[in-house]
Structure formats: C-alpha cells, structure tokens
Amino acid sequence: MIFGIGVDTVDIGRFERSLDRTPKLRERLFTERERELPVSSLAARFAAKEALIKALGDSHGLAWHDMEVFRGEDRAPSFAQTEPLLRELQRLGAGRTHLSMTHDAGVATAFVIVESAGALAANGDDR
C-alpha cells in the first residue's frame, strides 16, 4: 500500500546560479559523496530530497544529509538507509522508499513513492 507520493522539478541553470551565489549551500544540502557530482546530478538529488519530504508529509526529524541519494550496483538510485531516515519512516508507519530521477533539457525531476510499513509486513518483505 502506498503511504505517500512526491515529485519535484528543479531548473538546473537556476540551481547552479544558487550554488554559485551561496558556496556553503552545496555543503549544507549534500553529503561529501554527493558534492563531487556534476550540477545536473546535484539538481536531481535536490529534487529527490524535496520529493521525499512531500511523500512523507513534511521534513520533521530530517536534515538534508539524512536523505543521501546514491546509485547501487544496479545503477538504480536509492536513499541511503541513514539512522534518522529509518527512524522517521518507522515513526510515521512508512516503509520502503522508491526513487526515480532524470535530468534533461535544463530540468531535473525526481519521483518518490513511500510504501506503508504494513504493506511490507503483509508481503513478508523486510527490505
């Protein structure tokens, strides 16, 4: 069962100008591992973090670094299972997150689906 859905779109050029104007913004929004990526990938990750906040209903208990986005061995994007994120998912009764990101034609978009924890238990899925 779906707990929440979130989507966000970022204008890459405007995002890059924000990063240039406020150098500390890159540090505030992204983990060390994320910071090294090209600006289009950073914009997609920012959109993913915003989409996750929307899917959860708010950002209660989460900081930007708690929502790190990485690519697994299969190249699929995911949120790192940070302790604060797992704690917040549990508090809300939410379970697994699903993430899709893209960047093209000057925009980056991310789509997040959060499953309810009850659906995972009913399926015997503990991921």
PLY file of the C-alpha trace (Angstrom):
ply
format ascii 1.0
element vertex 127
property float x
property float y
property float z
element edge 126
property int vertex1
property int vertex2
end_header
0.00 0.00 0.00
1.23 3.48 -0.81
1.99 5.73 2.15
2.90 8.79 0.09
3.96 10.10 -3.30
6.16 13.10 -4.01
7.50 14.76 -7.14
9.76 17.76 -7.61
11.33 19.54 -10.59
14.38 21.82 -10.47
15.59 24.26 -13.12
19.25 23.24 -13.42
20.53 26.68 -14.50
18.78 28.46 -11.64
20.02 25.80 -9.21
23.60 26.25 -10.46
23.34 30.03 -10.01
22.14 29.48 -6.42
25.13 27.23 -5.73
27.48 29.84 -7.25
25.93 32.70 -5.24
25.96 30.75 -1.96
29.02 28.46 -1.86
28.06 26.96 1.53
24.77 25.75 0.04
26.48 22.74 -1.59
27.85 21.71 1.81
24.51 22.27 3.56
22.41 20.29 1.05
24.69 17.42 0.08
26.86 14.80 1.73
30.54 14.65 0.91
29.94 11.79 -1.52
27.18 13.72 -3.33
29.09 17.04 -3.59
31.53 15.74 -6.18
28.81 15.12 -8.77
28.02 17.40 -11.74
25.46 20.14 -11.14
22.76 18.31 -13.15
23.08 15.31 -10.83
23.04 17.59 -7.78
19.86 19.23 -9.04
18.26 15.78 -9.46
19.31 14.82 -5.93
17.90 18.05 -4.53
14.63 17.29 -6.35
14.71 13.77 -4.87
15.10 15.10 -1.33
12.24 17.57 -1.87
10.07 14.80 -3.35
10.79 12.58 -0.33
9.72 15.37 2.03
6.48 15.69 0.06
5.88 11.92 0.14
6.41 11.89 3.93
4.22 14.94 4.50
6.99 17.11 5.97
10.66 17.10 6.92
10.11 16.55 10.66
13.21 14.99 12.15
15.24 15.01 8.92
18.18 17.11 7.79
19.44 17.32 4.21
22.32 14.91 4.90
19.86 12.33 6.29
18.41 11.96 2.79
21.55 11.00 0.87
20.93 9.70 -2.64
23.27 7.13 -4.16
23.29 4.65 -7.03
23.54 0.97 -6.18
25.47 -1.64 -8.12
22.49 -1.94 -10.46
22.73 1.86 -11.05
19.23 2.41 -9.65
19.03 5.49 -7.42
18.09 4.99 -3.76
18.07 6.83 -0.49
20.82 5.73 1.88
19.40 3.97 4.91
20.57 6.58 7.38
19.54 6.19 11.01
17.46 9.42 11.05
15.60 8.45 7.85
14.85 4.94 9.12
13.70 6.38 12.46
11.38 8.85 10.70
9.94 6.16 8.42
9.26 3.99 11.46
7.68 6.88 13.39
5.29 7.51 10.51
4.47 3.86 9.90
6.11 4.14 6.49
8.32 1.52 4.90
10.46 1.21 1.80
11.13 4.18 -0.49
11.28 4.06 -4.29
13.08 6.76 -6.26
13.29 7.70 -9.93
15.31 10.68 -11.17
16.03 12.26 -14.54
17.70 15.36 -15.90
17.35 16.62 -19.46
16.65 19.85 -21.36
17.70 22.03 -18.43
15.47 20.48 -15.76
15.88 17.74 -13.18
12.88 15.80 -11.89
12.51 13.21 -9.15
9.59 11.00 -8.23
9.34 9.22 -4.86
6.91 6.57 -3.64
6.92 5.54 0.01
5.23 2.26 0.91
3.43 1.82 4.20
5.17 -0.44 6.71
2.01 -2.58 6.97
2.22 -3.48 3.29
5.78 -4.70 3.75
4.85 -6.89 6.71
1.86 -8.33 4.84
4.14 -9.28 1.94
6.83 -10.69 4.23
9.24 -8.12 2.83
11.80 -6.81 5.32
13.88 -4.62 2.98
0 1
1 2
2 3
3 4
4 5
5 6
6 7
7 8
8 9
9 10
10 11
11 12
12 13
13 14
14 15
15 16
16 17
17 18
18 19
19 20
20 21
21 22
22 23
23 24
24 25
25 26
26 27
27 28
28 29
29 30
30 31
31 32
32 33
33 34
34 35
35 36
36 37
37 38
38 39
39 40
40 41
41 42
42 43
43 44
44 45
45 46
46 47
47 48
48 49
49 50
50 51
51 52
52 53
53 54
54 55
55 56
56 57
57 58
58 59
59 60
60 61
61 62
62 63
63 64
64 65
65 66
66 67
67 68
68 69
69 70
70 71
71 72
72 73
73 74
74 75
75 76
76 77
77 78
78 79
79 80
80 81
81 82
82 83
83 84
84 85
85 86
86 87
87 88
88 89
89 90
90 91
91 92
92 93
93 94
94 95
95 96
96 97
97 98
98 99
99 100
100 101
101 102
102 103
103 104
104 105
105 106
106 107
107 108
108 109
109 110
110 111
111 112
112 113
113 114
114 115
115 116
116 117
117 118
118 119
119 120
120 121
121 122
122 123
123 124
124 125
125 126
